[in-house]
Amino acid sequence: MKVAKLFKMAQGKIMEGVFAINKPVGMSSAQVIRDCQNYLNPSNLFKPLLQHEKELRDRESKGQQKRRGRAKRDLRVKMGHGGTLDPLATGVLILGVGKGTKSLQNFLMCTKTYETIVLFGASTDTYDRVGRIIKKGPYDDLTRPMVEKALEGFRGRYKQMPPLYSALKMEGKPLYEYAREGKPIPREIPTREVDVTELELVEWYEPGTHEHRWSAEEADQTEKNLVDSVWRVAKKQASSEEEPRKLTPEQEEEETKALADYQSKKREAEERVDSLVKEENRKSPKRRKVETEAATKATEQPMMSGALGDLPPPPPAGRGSNLIPPPPAANTPPPWEGKGPPAAKIRMTVTSGFYVRSLCHDLGEKLGCGAMMAELVRSRQGDFVLGTANCMEYTDLIKGENVWGPKVEKALDLWNGVKTTTDGKAEAPKVEEDKEKPVPAVETKAEEVEAADATTSKPEPESESSATVQETVEKDDQPATAKL
C-alpha cells in the first residue's frame, strides 16, 4: 500500500471531486459533459487519474474485462452532473469527476436560487418563450403592485402542478405525448408539494422598455382544446383538498416497465452520439493539429493550448449543442400592436421538485393575462454559486488548460478540503487505498425526499442513470453519471 501511495504522489495529484460550470443557453446538460470530457481526457491535470484507472483495469481478471461494455472499455474521465438544467436556462450545473460522481445524489434535495424573466400577456404549451401560443390575455392595466400582490400566494409551502410538457409518466407515456397526439389525459395529474423560502420581484420592465418576445407560432385548435381541458382539471384540483387517486399496483408496474424501456432507448441514442465524439478523439495528433489550425484561421481567434501542446479541436456540434432558437433581432416587428406587454425579473429560492416555468404560467393565470418564462438563470445550487471559485465559465474550456486547469484544480481542492501552504500552493491530502472520502454536507431540506421530475421545452433525451428519467429540463434534480 505504501508503494502505491508513493507512486501516486510521484505521478501527480489525482484530481477527483465536484465542481460547477456555468451552462450556456441552448445546450443540454449531457452535451456539457461531453464537451468537458473532450478537454479533460487529454489534459495533464487528469493524467494521474486516468493512469490510476488504467492500473486498476490492468489488475482485473479477463472475465471482468470481458464484462465491460464496448463503450466502457474506452479509458475516459468519469463524469456526471448533479441535476439537469433546461436548454433555455443558464447557470450552475454541478459536475462530478471520478469518485466525485458518487456524491451527486446529495444534490437531489439541496435548495436552489433562480432568477427568471416573466413575460406577460400570453401562455404557451411549454410555459416558456419557445413554445406555441395557446391563448392571450389583456395586459394594458397590469402594474407592478398587482404582480407583487399576486406573488404572495406563491410563498411558503404549497402544491404545484407540473407543466403539461414534462417527462412525468402517465400510463407509460410522457404527458407531452398526449398533447402531441391530441388525446385526453387518462386521469388527474399528480401535484407535488414544494417550498418557496424566498420570492421577490427585483426588476419591473414597463411596456416598450424590453426586447422579450412571444413565440410567433400558435398551437392548432386540437392542442388548444386539450391544454385548456388540462388547465381546467388543474384549477379544480388546486381548489380541492382531495388528493389525486393513487395508482393501482398494476398501473405502477406498467409505468415502471415503460420507464425502463424509455431509459434503454435513451442510453442507446446517447451512445450513438458519443461514438461520434470518440471518433473525433481517435484522430491522430497531426490531423487534429491541421484541423485546429484551419479552424483558428477561419475564425481569426487563436486558441490557447496551455501546457498541452496540441489541444483537441472544439467538440462537434452535436444533438445537444443548439436546442433553443435565438431570440429575434431587435429590428424584428413584435407579435403585438403598440408598446406590448410588461415583463418582470423574479428571484426565488426553492426546494427540490420546483418548476420555475409553472410559477410563471400560474402567475399569469392568477392575473388573468397569461404569462411565460422568457429567461432562466440558476445562480446557486447548494454551496455552488455563479461567479465564485467553485463555478467556472464554460467559455474557459476553449481557452486551453492553462486557463481552465487552475480553476478546476482550485474548485476540486475546495471540495476536498485541501489545505493551502504559505506560498499559495495546494497541499495534497493523504491518499488511502480503498477508502472513500466522507461525503461533504450539502444544504438540504430534511423533509424533501422526492426527486424532481423534469420539464421539457422541446423534448430532447438526456443521459440519465437515475430511476426517474427526464427530458432536457429547467432545473431537474436527477443526477447523471456518464463514462462516455
VENMO-V765805 format. One line per field, one symbol per residue. ss: DSSP state (H for helix, E for strand, L for the rest). psi: psi as a letter, one per 40 degrees, with the letter a starting at -180 (. if undefined). burial: 1 if it has 16 or more other C-alpha atoms within 10 Angstrom, else 0. A space follows every 10 residues. Layout:
ss=???
psi=???
burial=???
This chain:
ss=LHHHHHHHHH HLLLLLEEEE EEELLLLLHH HHHHHHHHHH LLLLLLHHHH HHHHHHHHLL LHHHHHHLLH HHHLLLLLEE EELLLLLLEE EEEEEEEHHH HHHHHHHHLL LEEEEEEEEE LEEELLLELL LLEEEELLLL LLLHHHHHHH HHHHLEEEEE LLLLLELLEE LLEEHHHHHH HLLLLLLLLL LEEEEEEEEE EEEEELLLLL LLLLLLLELL HHHHHHHHHH HHHHHHHHHL LLLLLLLLHH HHHHHHHHHH HHHHHHHHHH HHHHHHHHHH HLLLHHHHHH HHHHHHHHHL LLLLLLLLLL LLLLLLLLLL LLLLLLLLLL LLLLLLLLLL LLEEEEEEEE LLLLLHHHHH HHHHHHHLLL EEEEEEEEEE ELLEELLLLL EEEHHHHHHL HHHHHHHHHH HHHHHHLLEE LLLLLEELLL LLLLLLLLLL LLLLLLLLLL LLLLELLLLL ELLLLLLLLL ELLLLLLLEE EELL
psi=dddddddddd eihhhiahii ihhiieiidd dddddddddd deiddedddd ddddddddei idddddehid dedhhihhii ifhihideii ahhhhihbed deedddedei iihihihhhi eiiideeiee iihdiiihed ehiddddddd ddeeiahihh hiidgiehih feiidddddd efiihdaihh iihihhdhhi hehhhiheei eiiiiehiii dddddddddd ddddddddei eiiihiiidd dddddddddd dddddddddd dddddddddd eeiidddddd ddddddddef ghhhebedbh iiiiiigade dgehiiiiid ehhifiiada iiiihhhihi iiehhddddd ddddddeeei iihdihhhei hbehhieide hiideddeei dedddddddd dddddefhih ideeiihhii hhhfhihihi hhhihdeheh ihiiihchhh iihieidhhi ahideifhih hhg.
burial=0000000100 0111111111 1111111111 1111111111 1110111111 0110000000 0000000000 0000011111 1111111111 1111111111 1111111111 1111111111 1111111111 1111101010 0101001000 1001100001 1111111111 1101111110 0100100011 1001110010 1001111001 0111100010 0011111001 1011001100 0000000000 0000110110 0010011001 0011001101 1000000110 0110100000 0011110001 1111100101 1111000000 0001000001 1111111111 1111111111 1111101111 1111111111 1101110011 1111001111 1011101111 1111110000 0000000100 1000000000 0101000100 1111111111 1111000111 1111111111 1111
